[in-house]
Amino acid sequence: MSLFKTKLSLPMVAVCVIAGAAGATPSLGVTSQIFSRVALAPSHATGEDGKGWEVELKTKGLSDVVTQKIVIQPGGHAGWHGHPGAHFGSVQTGTLTLYDADHCEPHVYPTGTGFIDSAGGHHIARNEGTTPVELWVTYVLPHGSTLRTDMPAACGF
C-alpha cells in the first residue's frame, strides 16, 4: 500500500542523490546534506478548502520523515535512481529537469516551483541550465529504509 495519496494533479517525478551500486549511473556535480530524520507513528491527515482543493496523507506502520538539501551544479545530474517512499521537492534556485524512465520526457521546474512523487519507477534529476540548482526534498519512507536505490541508465543517457 502506498504511504502517500494525493488528489493534486501534478507530474509524478522525483530526485535524490548519492550513487554507488554496481551497474548504477553515478551522480555528477551533486552535493547533499540531510538536515533531519525523525520517526513518525502511523498517521492520517486530510485537508480541503471547499473549492476543489484537497489533500490526504496516510501512513501505515512506522515511517521516517527525512529533509535533505541537494545542490546540482550546471551540467550535473543525480544519476538514475528510485525511492522506497513518497517525497516533496521544492526548487529554491536554478532550473531542475526531471526525466522518468517510463516516459523519457522532460519535466522542467524553475525556481519557486515544486513536485510530489510516489514510490516506484526510476528517474534522473538534471541541471541543464547555467546556474546551480538548490533543491529541498522531504521524504516519507518506511522506517529504516535508504533514501534511494541506484538504477541503470534509461532514455539514452
SULGI-V195462 format. One record per residue. N is the residue number from 1. SS is DSSP state (@ for helix, = for strand, . for the rest). OMEGA is omega in whole degrees, -180 to 180 (999 if undefined). D_LAST is the distance of its C-alpha to the last C-alpha in whole Angstrom. Layout:
# SULGI-V195462
N,SS,OMEGA,D_LAST / N,SS,OMEGA,D_LAST
This chain:
# SULGI-V195462
1,.,-180,32 / 2,.,176,29 / 3,.,-171,30 / 4,=,173,30 / 5,=,175,31 / 6,=,174,31 / 7,.,174,32 / 8,.,179,30 / 9,.,-179,28 / 10,.,174,25 / 11,.,-179,21 / 12,=,179,20 / 13,.,-178,17 / 14,.,179,17 / 15,.,173,16 / 16,.,-178,17 / 17,.,175,17 / 18,.,178,17 / 19,.,177,15 / 20,.,-179,17 / 21,.,179,17 / 22,.,180,17 / 23,.,-179,14 / 24,.,174,12 / 25,.,-177,9 / 26,.,177,12 / 27,.,-180,12 / 28,=,176,13 / 29,=,-176,16 / 30,=,169,17 / 31,=,179,21 / 32,=,177,22 / 33,=,175,26 / 34,=,-179,27 / 35,=,177,31 / 36,=,172,32 / 37,=,-178,32 / 38,=,176,35 / 39,=,-180,36 / 40,=,176,37 / 41,.,177,39 / 42,.,-173,39 / 43,.,174,39 / 44,=,180,39 / 45,=,178,39 / 46,=,176,39 / 47,=,175,40 / 48,=,-179,41 / 49,.,-180,42 / 50,.,-179,44 / 51,.,178,42 / 52,.,177,39 / 53,.,172,37 / 54,=,179,37 / 55,=,174,35 / 56,=,175,35 / 57,=,-178,34 / 58,=,175,35 / 59,.,172,35 / 60,.,-178,36 / 61,.,-179,37 / 62,.,180,36 / 63,=,170,33 / 64,=,172,32 / 65,=,-175,31 / 66,=,175,29 / 67,=,-174,28 / 68,=,172,25 / 69,=,-179,25 / 70,=,176,21 / 71,=,178,20 / 72,=,-179,17 / 73,=,177,17 / 74,=,-178,16 / 75,=,-178,13 / 76,=,178,12 / 77,=,-177,11 / 78,.,-176,12 / 79,.,179,10 / 80,.,-176,9 / 81,=,173,13 / 82,=,-178,16 / 83,.,180,20 / 84,.,-178,23 / 85,.,-180,25 / 86,=,179,25 / 87,=,180,24 / 88,=,178,25 / 89,=,180,23 / 90,=,-179,24 / 91,=,-178,23 / 92,=,177,26 / 93,=,177,24 / 94,.,179,21 / 95,=,-180,19 / 96,=,175,16 / 97,=,-178,13 / 98,=,178,13 / 99,=,175,10 / 100,=,-177,12 / 101,.,-179,10 / 102,.,-174,14 / 103,.,177,13 / 104,.,177,10 / 105,.,-177,12 / 106,=,169,13 / 107,=,-172,16 / 108,=,-179,17 / 109,=,177,20 / 110,=,177,22 / 111,.,176,25 / 112,.,177,27 / 113,.,-179,25 / 114,=,-177,24 / 115,=,174,22 / 116,=,180,24 / 117,=,174,22 / 118,.,176,23 / 119,.,177,22 / 120,.,-180,20 / 121,.,172,17 / 122,.,-166,13 / 123,=,177,11 / 124,=,175,10 / 125,=,-177,12 / 126,=,171,11 / 127,.,-180,14 / 128,.,-180,13 / 129,.,-176,17 / 130,.,177,19 / 131,.,179,21 / 132,.,173,20 / 133,=,170,20 / 134,=,-175,22 / 135,=,173,22 / 136,=,-179,24 / 137,=,172,24 / 138,=,-178,27 / 139,=,168,26 / 140,=,-168,28 / 141,=,170,28 / 142,=,-177,30 / 143,.,177,32 / 144,.,-178,31 / 145,.,174,27 / 146,.,179,24 / 147,.,-174,22 / 148,.,172,19 / 149,=,179,18 / 150,=,-176,15 / 151,.,176,12 / 152,.,-179,10 / 153,.,176,6 / 154,.,174,6 / 155,.,176,6 / 156,.,176,4 / 157,.,999,0
